[in-house]
Amino acid sequence: MSPVQAEDIPPQSPASKEQVRKLMETWEQYYGKAKSLRERREAFQDLMESTPEPTRVQIRPVDAGGVEAQLIWPARLHHPLGRRAILYIHGGGFYSGSLRTHRALAGSLAKAASADVLLIDYRLAPDHPYPAQVDDALTAYRWLLDSGYDNHNIVLAGESVGGNLAIEATLRQMQARGPMPAAVIAMSPITDLAGSGASLKTSGSTDPLIDATQLDLMRKAYLGTRSPTDPLVSPLYADLTGFPPLLLQVGSGEALLDDTMRLADKARQAGVDVATEVWPGMVHQWQLFPFWLDDARKSNQRVAEYAIEHFADPPQH
């Protein structure tokens, strides 16, 4: 393992442990009997419907090149709309998630980064398997370029499968030799759909949000018979040479911890500027819950700061 960067992340506090315990209890209330993809999609939607909407932001529905989306920006008069953007690609196993489930997270990033956040509602499996999701992410990125955002002022970000899609869309843009984003941020990313990481076996029972069974379900819905080690679907197997600066964020309690660390190692070996954050005691997708978890607020703030550091035209405070 490479040495973990961002060593200033403090140990988990007793209050944080209690917050995570309550989150896991809440998760179980919604997901306890949800087995099928449809049931899990509905459970996720119901859970997130119970959470607060973002505050102090403005929201405008947009058609991002045929992809339904919302443009979210801070409700401050001096905010320069159209200057810098974060393309946010939500998680949800390729088969769930929506504008509603991720609006609070997107809104918090808009405020913290003083940026416009384009939150996209990409097509979902199993009705729309691979490559619909990657196609939609790349279409939305190119829509931002066509709308006047400079590529050096665009950051791609996502959590869970959204992190996967942010990386894969960027790899596709590299193959097309198109303008590259300033940076990519992958939070709790799914990097290996083959499920070969050791922590998937050791932490699967303690991470309520994902385990080997759930990974298998989403893989079948998304890929069908396509190989999960195809570099076009699993970033761990891709050639990352020439990739933009990359922030990887993962919880120490995640079933996918090893997958993130293996990707960090591979990216460094390819010469990529990689920052890795391991957050003590956090489970998969903890970043989604800044209204319940202090560490989600803190980690999302670091995501925003990373974006600001890589914008060619950072906000003037």
Secondary structure, DSSP 8 states (H G I E B T S, - for coil): ----S-TT-----HHHHHHHHHHHHHHHHHHTT--SHHHHHHHHHHHHHTS----SEEEEEEEETTEEEEEEEE--TT--TTS-EEEEE--STTT---HHHHHHHHHHHHHHHTSEEEEE----TTTS-TTHHHHHHHHHHHHHHHTT--GGGEEEEEETHHHHHHHHHHHHHHHTT----SEEEEES----TT---HHHHHSTTT-TT--HHHHHHHHHHHHTTS-TT-TTT-GGGS--TT---EEEEEETT-TTHHHHHHHHHHHHHTT--EEEEEETT--TTGGG-TTT-HHHHHHHHHHHHHHHHH-SS----
